[in-house]
Amino acid sequence: MSFTIVIVGYQIFRAIIGGTWQTENIIIVALGIIIAGLFVMAGFLINQSRTIGILLERTKNFNSRILILERNF
């Protein structure tokens, strides 16, 4: 994906200087990169929510365990 961003950046630079691509093509490619980035971020957030869910489940009774340990001392 980063290689695509480099190519699009180069084409945008050439379009500003003398023009190679049409403006519509540059906009369409930029939107495609943004949408691909959103899919990557969504996958990352789904993974993070699973991890947080596992951690919350492991620490669900942590407060009661600490209270029991406190009573023993």
C-alpha positions in Angstrom: 0.0 0.0 0.0 2.8 2.4 0.8 4.2 1.9 -2.7 0.9 3.0 -4.2 0.9 6.1 -2.0 4.4 7.0 -3.4 3.2 6.5 -6.9 0.1 8.7 -6.4 2.2 11.3 -4.6 4.6 11.4 -7.6 1.7 11.7 -10.0 0.1 14.5 -8.0 3.5 16.3 -8.1 3.7 15.9 -11.8 0.1 17.0 -12.3 0.9 20.2 -10.4 4.0 20.9 -12.4 2.9 19.9 -15.9 0.0 17.5 -15.7 0.0 13.7 -16.4 -3.2 12.4 -14.9 -6.5 14.0 -15.0 -7.7 15.5 -11.7 -10.6 13.1 -11.5 -8.2 10.1 -11.6 -6.1 11.5 -8.8 -9.2 12.1 -6.6 -10.5 8.5 -7.3 -7.1 7.0 -6.4 -6.9 9.1 -3.2 -10.3 8.0 -2.2 -9.3 4.4 -2.8 -6.3 4.8 -0.5 -8.5 6.4 2.2 -11.0 3.6 2.0 -8.2 0.9 2.2 -6.9 2.7 5.2 -10.3 2.6 6.9 -10.5 -1.1 6.4 -7.1 -1.6 8.0 -8.1 0.6 10.9 -11.4 -1.3 11.3 -9.4 -4.6 11.5 -7.1 -3.1 14.1 -10.0 -1.9 16.2 -11.7 -5.3 16.0 -8.5 -6.9 17.2 -8.2 -4.4 20.0 -11.8 -4.9 21.2 -11.2 -8.6 21.4 -8.0 -8.1 23.4 -9.8 -5.6 25.8 -12.7 -8.1 26.2 -10.3 -10.8 27.2 -8.6 -8.6 29.7 -11.9 -7.4 31.2 -13.0 -11.0 31.6 -9.8 -11.9 33.3 -10.0 -9.0 35.7 -13.8 -9.3 36.3 -13.5 -10.6 39.9 -10.3 -8.9 40.7 -11.9 -6.5 43.2 -13.5 -9.2 45.2 -10.3 -11.2 45.3 -8.4 -8.2 46.6 -11.1 -7.7 49.3 -10.8 -11.3 50.4 -7.0 -11.0 50.5 -7.3 -7.8 52.5 -9.5 -9.6 55.1 -6.9 -12.3 55.6 -4.3 -9.7 56.6 
